[in-house]
Amino acid sequence: MLIGVPKEIKNHEYRVGMAPASVREAVTHGHQVMVQANAGEGISASDDEYRAVGAQIVDDPQEIFASAEMIVKVKEPQANERAMLRPGQILFTYLHLAPDPEQTRDLVDSGATCIAYETVTSPRGGLPLLAPMSKVAGRMAIQAGAYCLEHPHGGLGVLLGGVPGVDPAKVVILGAGVVGTHATHIAVGMGADVWVIDRSPEVIETHWQQFGRSTNTVFSTRDAVERHVLE
């Protein structure tokens, strides 16, 4: 199969559909890979690194869309990219179609087979391609929140973990799923006073077994969410 990896063009998207290591795996299994020039610069992967593992570097994304049997991206294709898709071609990327009827219509009209990362399901019912992004989101949430609590960034001047003699900040995490669990890891590691609210007794029990007394767990009700969030 001829696989094409265009450079991401959505604003503030720095990832790339295939890292050099992924290209090497594909080439080893007998596939050809075309990568757009500078597609990996956002992850500090040079064109020479891609060439070294067997990729062909091309300048024009139109050449990739016109030639490749499968397009591998990160974010949903933008309007000009959707216009280059063709019947029988495979598109493999995050799509998030629910709030985007215009994209949905364009993809249907293209005749391409469009596979969304977020819908790929494991034999056990998990979402192996979506879960890593949820893990990143949970961990980034605490980091971003701590930043925003700093006075120079418009916050109250609160240190998340406190200091001896000063209470730590209270962190409330709504939901103990993948995002919430990874947010808990970071918040606990930073020494915050962590409260986790969930509506599933089984999930609360699992969370308790994982974190013990380092967090506080609360069954989710409107009163509980209101009280703890306002604090």
N, C-alpha and C positions, 0 to 999 in steps of 0.2 A: 504494500500500500504506500502511496505517496501522501505524506502528512505535511500540512502547511501550518506554520506558526507565525502569524502576523504580529506586528508590534501593537500593543494596546493603545488606543487613542482616546479612551474615556478620561475625562479630567481627573487628575490625582490618582490614576491607576498606574502603579509602578511594577506590578508583577508581570510575569510572562507565562504563556501557556505551557512551555516545556523548558526546564532548566537543562544545562548541558548533560548532566547525569541521566536525565530522562531520555534525551536524544540518543545517548550512547546505548541505552537499553533497547530502544526501538530499532536502531541500526543493527545491533547485534542479532535481533530477531528477524532480520531480512527486509526491513522497511527502509524507505527513503524519506528524508526529512528536509524540508525547505524552511529556512528561518529568515524573517525579514531583518535587514541590517539594523543594528542597534536595538533590537527587540529586547535584549537582556540587560540593557544598561541600568535599568532600575534596580536590578539585583546584583549589579557589578559583574555581570557575565559578558565578556567581550565577544565580538564576532570570531576572533581567533580561537577562543575556547570552543565555540560551536563547530568551527571547521575541524578542530583537532579530534572531535568525536564523530565526524562524518557528515555533518550537516552541510547543505548547500546554502550559501548566503545570497539573498536577492534583495535588490533595492526597492522594487515596486510591489506593494501589496496586491495590486491587480493581478500580477503574475502568479502569486500564491493562490488567490481565490480562483483563478482561471484553470490552474493546473492540478491543485491538490484534490485528492479523493476525500480527505478528511481535514477539516480545519479545527485546530485545537487553540482555544483562547482561555481567557480568565473571566472577563466581564461580558455582559450581553452585547451582541453586535450592534453598533450604531447604525443609523439609517443608511449611510453610504456603504457600509459593509454588508448590510442585509441585501442591498441592491445587487451585490456581486455574487450572492449565493445562487446555486443552480440545482435543478432537479437531480436527484440521485446522490448528491454530495452529502457528507456527514458533517454536522457541526457539533462540537463537544465543548461546552462551556457552562458557566452559570447563566441562567436565563431570567428567573424570577418573573414569570409571565403574568401573575395575577394582577398586579397594578399597572400593566403595560399593554393595553389592547392593541395599540398601534404596532408594537413589535410583534405581537402574536399574529396579527393579520399578515404582516410582511413575511414572517417565517412560513406561514401556511402557504402563501402565494408563491414562495420561492421554490417549493417542491423538494427542498432539502430535508434530510432526516436530522432533526435537531434534538440532541440529548442533553438534558439539563443536569449538571453535577448534583444539584440539590435534590433530585428525585431518584438518583441511583441508590438502590436499597440492597443491603447485605442479606445473606441467607437468614440471619438472626433478626432481621427487621430494622437494623440500624441504618444510619445515613453516613457512610464512611467518607464521602467527599464533602459533606456539609459540616460534619463534626469538627474538623480541624479549624474551620473559620469561626465556629462557635467558641472553641477553646481560646482562640486569639482574642475574640471579642470580650469574653469574660475577664481575661487577664488585663486587657487594655482598659477596660472600664474603671478598674480600681486605680490604675496608673493615671488615667485622665482625671478622675475625680480628685485624687490627691493633688495634682497640679492645680486644679481649679480652686482648691481650698487655700492655696497660698495667697497671701495678701497682695503681692505684686500682680497677680493674675485676676484680681477682682474678688477673691475669696475672703473669708473671715479671719484668715491667719491661723488656721487650725492645722496642727501637725497630726497626721493620721494616727501614728502610734503613740502620741503623747511623749512625755518625758517623766522621769521620777518626780512625783509630787503633782503632776498635772494629768488629768484624765485623758485617755485616748479618744479619738473621734468615734462616734457611733456610725457604723456602716450597716445599712439595711439592704438585704439582697432578696428580691422578689423572685421566688422560684429556684429550686435546687436541681435544675436540669444540667445540661452540659455547660451552658454559659454561667449559670449560678455557681456550680461547683468550682469552676476555674477562677471565678471572681473571689470565691471564698478562700481558695489557696493563697492568693496574693494578699487579700485583706488580713488574713490571719498572720501571714508572714511579716506584714508591716506593723503588726501589733495593735490593730484596731479592735474595737469592741464590736463584734460581728453578730448580727441577728439575721437569721434566714427564715423566710416565710414561704410556706408551700401548702397547697391544699390536698396533697396526697399523704396519708399516714404512712404508706409504704416508703415513699421517697424521704419523708422526714426520718423514718427509722434507719434507712440506708445512710443518710447524711450523718446521723448521730453516730453510727458505727464507724464511719470514716473519720469524723473530726472530733468526736467526744466533747469534752468540756471546753474546747477552744472556741466553740461557737454556741449561740443560743438559738434554739429552733422553736418556731411558733406556727400553729395551725392557722391557715389563712382565712380570715373573715374580714368584712369591711371595717369593723371596729379595730381589728388588729393592724391592718394595713394603715389605716388613718393615724392611729396612735403612734406607731413606730416610725412611719415616714416623717411625720411632723416633728419627731424628736431628732 
